[in-house]
Amino acid sequence: QQQVKQSPQSLIVQKGGISIINCAYENTAFDYFPWYQQFPGKGPALLIAIRPDVSEKKEGRFTISFNKSAKQFSLHIMDSQPGDSATYFCAASPNNNDMRFGAGTRLTVKP
Amino acid sequence: DGGITQSPKYLFRKEGQNVTLSCEQNLNHDAMYWYRQDPGQGLRLIYYSQIVNDFQKGDIAEGYSVSREKKESFPLTVTSAQKNPTAFYLCASIAKQTNTEAFFGQGTRLTVV
């Protein structure tokens, strides 16, 4: 049973559009919510992360929105570019212990 | 150059053989993790270790074993008891003191032939 549920499984967006990926969790002990980006044949790399004391965090074109009461968080990629095409994973952990990942979203940005 | 190194990049195993995947980090991180990645299933936690000589099972530990004799090293053995070992294996480490990001290796692709 997956502790972090991620949707959609795949996403196709036109260049310049907004990509939105959603995640939900059940374990209220989770207090660290990162997003990772993975290119084919490579290990994931941290993109952006949030802790539950804030509802939103923005870094460049990437924004995390966090809803503690709903136990949901999402990644928004503004002005999506073909170079953003990758697999994105949300994750959650209690104080950085035993981090659990969502199933991943394969994003394709069409030129 | 600090980082986390997995080897080999590709590994082929015959049915019934045990194989060991290497993971070494020079980041002075306390915690190390092994994940298995299958298409459509994301990363599933196999084992993790937060301190030398101690480790815990993750969600899919059956058929795997680990050791943590040194802070820098966390090898994973895929035993013959693992019925479906073909997958992409990822090792990660985290600096517990700062609670910052998990750094991943480049992965090992294991194929049973």
Chai-1 contact restraints between the chains, C-beta under 6 A:
chainA,res_idxA,chainB,res_idxB,connection_type,confidence,min_distance_angstrom,max_distance_angstrom,comment,restraint_id
A,G43,B,L90,contact,1.0,0.0,6.0,A-B,restraint_1
A,G43,B,F104,contact,1.0,0.0,6.0,A-B,restraint_2
A,G43,B,G105,contact,1.0,0.0,6.0,A-B,restraint_3
A,G43,B,Q106,contact,1.0,0.0,6.0,A-B,restraint_4
A,G43,B,G107,contact,1.0,0.0,6.0,A-B,restraint_5
A,P44,B,F104,contact,1.0,0.0,6.0,A-B,restraint_6
A,L46,B,E101,contact,1.0,0.0,6.0,A-B,restraint_7
A,N96,B,I94,contact,1.0,0.0,6.0,A-B,restraint_8
A,N96,B,N99,contact,1.0,0.0,6.0,A-B,restraint_9
A,D98,B,Y48,contact,1.0,0.0,6.0,A-B,restraint_10
A,F101,B,G42,contact,1.0,0.0,6.0,A-B,restraint_11
A,F101,B,L43,contact,1.0,0.0,6.0,A-B,restraint_12
A,G102,B,G42,contact,1.0,0.0,6.0,A-B,restraint_13
A,A103,B,Q41,contact,1.0,0.0,6.0,A-B,restraint_14
A,A103,B,G42,contact,1.0,0.0,6.0,A-B,restraint_15
A,G104,B,G42,contact,1.0,0.0,6.0,A-B,restraint_16
